Amino acid sequence: MYMKNVFNLRIILALTLSLAMFSCKKSSSSKNSSRATGWNINDKNGGFQYNTNFKEQETAPGLVFIEGGTFTMGKVQDDVMHDWNNSPNQQHVQSFYMDETEVTNMMYLEYLDWIKRVYPPDDPNFRLIYDGALPDTLVWRNRLGYAEMMTENYLRNPGYAEYPVVGVSWIQAVEFANWRTDRVNEMYLQDAGYLKRDSHLTDTSADSNFNTDTYITAPTETFGGNEEVLKGGKRKARTDAEGNEINVYASRETGVISPKYRLPSEAEWEYAALGMSELRNYNTYRGRKKYPWNGQYTRSGKRKSRGDQLANFKQGKGDYGGIAGWSDDGADITAQVMSYEANDYGLYDMAGNVAEWVADVYRPIVDDEFNDFNYYRGNVYTKNAINDDGTVKIVTPEEVVYDTLSNGKLVARNLPGEILQVPVDENETYLRTNFDTSDNRNYRDGDARSSRYYNESFDEEETANTRKMYNSPKHNIERDSSGNLIKEYDKSNDRTSLINDKVRVYKGGSWKDRDYWLDPAQRRFFPQDMATDYIGFRCAMSRVGSKSKGKNKTKN
């Protein structure tokens, strides 16, 4: 009897354990089962749709991965120019991606070709769109130097195809990054079967333009609502129990749509240029690294390449490349990208060749006391414009707005197919503690408005007109009804600075600079609507998910 009871008890225990294990397994084994509700995710009859198979962000074309971390931003070497604008401060940068090379002439020509096809310059409505995107090839000219060969050939001749594009303003660089975002996402959506294959070649016009933000917010308005393109992919839509189509359009939840290409922030650029991935010694971490390569010299110390220059820069007065032959650095103006070794992140020409635009508005200080995480000055927050019927406002070809720049050039503020953007207002800022206005470019920059006693000290009109710390010239330029330029040059003797909200930081030395400027910590500024023969750019992209590659985990 005793043995029988023990046997029965063992059976009961075994069954209880099995049921418990089965219950646990059932609740956690299925990645398509919600831990919140128990309902099925991605049910064939409808419901919540989500990419539960997502591994990690795909590295977009042209980019390399930069794992984020802490570093000493700013210059530790002697400040012989006495700029005092790059004092050392500790910053943390999130992981991101960056172009392995500067944007080249061929890459930019691809952009111009697309604009020419979609917005033909022979159409009076679109001529200014193409003209506004053209680099300024006249930047090569010099009153006492012959440079017509570069003026006529540098941008378009195949001999310069893989050379960094120059003559591009900060505004044009931003527009290139926006265009690149749309083209890459258009390719991803075609590959995933959401769009008709090769629609970017066969269905291009101003009325049927693809824009990433429009596709996410109002997908039926993309390509002018052309369903042949929007539903012409290899992916066949499913229907729910009522026969309604589901999964017709890709959303952010699918993981198909890439984050945006953009200009890197100053902190990101400097962190990437230092290339500290393989260096763990104390002096490097504390900011003692002088160049993107190891060591304190601009020539290689390796036995195989000893004496070779490690970057393209001006070596002395009248010396842009050295004596022809062995000691020459291989370039007098710019050099073909990848002509010199990459740094430890795999980035080329982070010193020399061309200096590069970054996203930040210039100020002489980096306010690390307020923020030491992903530092960036230049936030201007906007939101989608909404029609009376509640839909988003899509820009039409007739509604393109052009801005007149300080040099008289016209550029399109927006393009057909994009969602019209307007500044955020009190509906978004009311009672917020992290931001309270749309334009934050001059936040805590030392002007009167930054003072806690601002409202007690000055009235609004006085401060707006006379009490700004950065009292730069205010030139005015506009066009009359006939298109003629009306120029008003500020001749005031009261201006004290060239710094304002429209000057941007550029980083790194160029082919025209001495090695002093090759230090990644160096920072200079230039008007955002002007261009030179020594400033180019490269794009960056934010990282979603884990800080390190291969660390995203999906439960099976």
Secondary structure, DSSP 8 states (H G I E B T S, - for coil): -HHHHHHHHHHHHHHHHHHHHHHHHHHHS-TTB-TTT--BSS-TTSS----TT--S----TTEEEE--EEEEES--S--TT-------EEEEE--EEEESS--BHHHHHHHHHHHHHHS-TTSTTTHHHHHHHS--GGGG-BTTB--HHHHHHTTT-GGGTTSB--S--HHHHHHHHHHHHHHHHHHHHHHTTSS-TTHHHHS-STTS---HHHHHH-GGGGGGG-HHHHT-SS---EE-TTS-EES-S--GGGT-S---EE---HHHHHHHHH--TT---HHHHTT---SSSSSS-SB--STTTTT-BSS----BTTBSS-SSSTT--S-SS---TTSS---TTS---SSSSSEEEEEEE--S---TTT--BS--S--B-EEE-B-TTS-B-B--GGG--EEE-TTS-EEESS-TTSB-EEE--HHHHTT-SS--SSB-TTTTSSSGGGSTTHHHH--HHHHHHH--SS-----EEEE-TTS-EEEE----S----S--TTEEEEES--TTS-GGGGSTT-EEEEETT---SSEE---EEE--S-SSTT------
